[in-house]
Amino acid sequence: MGDQEQLAARFEAERGRLRSVAFRILGSPHEADDAVQEAWLRLSRAGGDGIGNLAAWLTTVVSRICLDMLRARATRREEPYGLDLGADGDAPGDEAVLIDAVGPALLVVLGTLGPAERVAFVLHDLFAVPFADIARVVGRSQPAAKKLASRARQKVRGTPALPAAELERHRQVVEAFLAAARGGDLAALLDVLAPDVVRRADPAALPPGAPARLRGARAVAEGTVRLRERSRHAATALVDGRVGVVVAPRGRLLFALTVTVEGGRIGAYEVVADPDRLRRLDLAVLGDFSPR
């Protein structure tokens, strides 16, 4: 086997991990593949001589490429909210596996971070890359890299508006609602909704002609069953400090639900779809954000 073939084999052994890093930084499997391929081109031009730790070298190169891509994306002012993802927003199998591994709520929250914050957080908190290496990627001092990761971590975790025990009780109620919605289980929905529950929704979140306001458990449950396909892309999240829901096909935020839980049932919720309103929401990950 020639030197180039050996180098290619060593690179292929790292490809899966590099793609995982790139996907978490970029949130796009196609862009992640582009970043990994560019890393290979740079390695093939540089050769393996003089690279003591190939895995670390490749991680640094891929991360720098991703950082440049994020900065270019920010310059283009790409819209992360309310994207048209097709009829149901389904992701191809390989992409769906990547999204599930990260979690749609974390992908949504990562999308709210600045480029350097996102890189520092992903590398340190999700892949345990030392801050000395992260500093070289983002072009900052090591203390500055630590601050980037810390600031990002605070945003990802958010600031709960309720004590931990109450937050957990509310999470269980909202999870029960989502499970019933995914299954189209009318009886389970009626059980988790308060009798006088009110559902409000931005017009953009509804089919043409659907009412923006519904009152009563039966009406809300039946409306939820009619829109059950959306719940496949839903996940609990911290929305303005309380347990809510993000609906994020392919990891891109389409809707957010602010939820009021009273007496162990959902007393009200609002479906936010307007891009300006979505931007103003304080979104964070509910619970553990470590890789699954």
Residue pairs with C-beta under 8 A, 6 or more apart in sequence:
1 9
3 47
3 48
4 44
6 48
7 43
7 44
7 47
7 48
8 40
8 44
10 48
10 54
11 40
11 43
11 54
11 58
14 54
14 55
14 58
15 36
17 55
17 59
18 36
18 39
18 58
18 59
18 62
19 29
19 32
19 33
19 36
20 98
20 101
21 59
21 62
21 63
21 66
21 122
21 123
21 127
22 31
22 32
22 33
22 35
22 36
22 62
22 65
22 66
23 29
23 32
23 98
23 102
24 102
24 110
24 122
24 126
25 32
25 63
25 66
25 67
25 70
25 118
25 119
25 122
26 32
26 35
26 66
26 69
26 70
27 107
27 110
27 111
27 251
27 252
29 94
29 95
29 98
31 66
31 69
32 66
32 98
34 69
35 62
35 65
35 66
35 69
36 62
38 65
39 58
39 61
39 62
39 65
42 61
43 57
43 58
43 61
48 54
51 57
56 133
59 123
59 127
59 129
59 133
60 133
60 136
60 137
63 119
63 123
63 137
64 137
66 119
67 115
67 116
67 119
67 137
67 138
70 115
70 118
70 119
71 115
74 114
74 115
79 275
80 111
80 112
80 252
80 253
81 252
81 253
81 254
81 275
81 278
81 279
82 204
82 253
82 254
82 273
82 275
82 278
83 252
83 254
85 249
85 250
85 252
85 254
88 229
88 232
88 249
89 233
89 249
89 250
89 254
90 96
90 249
91 99
91 249
91 250
95 250
99 107
99 250
99 251
100 292
101 291
101 292
102 251
102 291
102 292
103 235
103 285
103 289
103 292
104 233
104 234
104 235
104 246
104 248
104 251
105 235
105 236
105 237
105 246
105 248
105 283
105 285
105 286
106 156
106 285
106 289
107 248
107 251
107 252
108 237
108 246
108 248
108 251
108 252
108 253
108 283
109 155
109 156
109 237
109 283
109 284
109 285
110 118
110 121
110 122
110 156
111 251
111 252
111 253
112 155
112 283
113 121
113 152
113 155
113 156
116 138
116 140
116 148
117 148
117 149
117 151
117 152
117 155
118 152
119 134
119 137
119 138
119 148
120 134
120 138
120 145
120 148
120 149
120 152
121 148
121 149
121 152
121 153
121 156
123 129
123 133
123 134
123 137
123 149
124 131
124 134
124 149
125 149
125 152
125 153
125 156
125 289
125 290
126 290
126 291
131 142
131 145
131 146
131 149
132 142
134 145
134 148
134 149
135 141
135 142
135 144
135 145
138 144
138 145
138 148
140 148
155 284
156 284
156 285
156 289
157 284
157 285
157 289
158 238
158 241
158 282
158 283
158 284
158 285
159 241
159 282
159 284
160 167
160 238
160 241
160 242
161 240
161 241
161 242
162 170
162 241
162 242
167 242
167 243
167 286
169 261
169 264
170 242
170 243
170 259
170 261
171 236
171 243
171 286
171 287
173 192
173 243
173 261
173 264
173 265
173 266
174 236
174 243
174 244
174 245
174 259
174 261
174 266
175 236
176 188
176 192
177 189
177 192
177 193
177 259
177 266
178 231
178 234
178 235
178 236
178 245
179 185
179 188
180 188
180 189
180 191
180 192
180 224
181 189
181 224
181 225
181 228
181 231
181 234
182 228
182 231
182 232
182 234
183 228
184 225
184 228
186 221
186 222
186 225
189 217
189 220
189 221
189 224
189 225
190 217
190 218
190 221
192 265
192 266
193 217
193 220
193 221
193 265
193 266
194 217
194 262
194 263
194 265
194 266
194 267
195 216
195 217
196 215
196 216
196 217
196 267
197 215
197 216
197 217
197 220
197 265
197 266
197 267
197 268
197 269
198 213
198 214
198 215
198 220
198 267
198 268
199 213
199 214
199 215
199 220
199 223
199 268
199 269
199 270
199 271
200 212
200 213
200 268
200 269
200 270
200 271
201 210
201 212
201 213
201 270
201 271
201 273
202 212
202 271
202 272
202 273
202 274
202 277
203 212
203 273
204 273
204 274
205 255
205 271
205 272
205 273
206 212
206 271
207 227
210 223
214 220
214 223
224 231
230 247
230 255
231 247
233 247
233 248
233 249
233 254
234 245
234 246
234 247
234 248
234 257
235 245
235 246
235 248
236 243
236 244
236 245
236 286
237 244
237 245
237 246
237 256
237 283
237 284
237 285
237 286
238 244
238 282
238 283
238 284
238 285
238 286
239 245
239 246
239 256
239 257
239 258
239 259
239 281
239 282
239 283
240 258
240 281
240 282
241 282
242 258
242 259
243 259
243 261
243 286
244 256
244 257
244 258
244 259
244 269
245 256
245 257
245 259
246 253
246 255
246 256
246 257
246 283
247 253
247 254
247 255
247 256
247 257
248 254
253 278
253 283
254 273
255 271
255 272
255 273
256 271
256 272
256 278
256 281
256 283
257 269
257 270
257 271
257 272
258 269
258 270
258 272
258 281
259 266
259 268
259 269
260 266
260 267
260 268
260 269
261 267
272 278
272 281
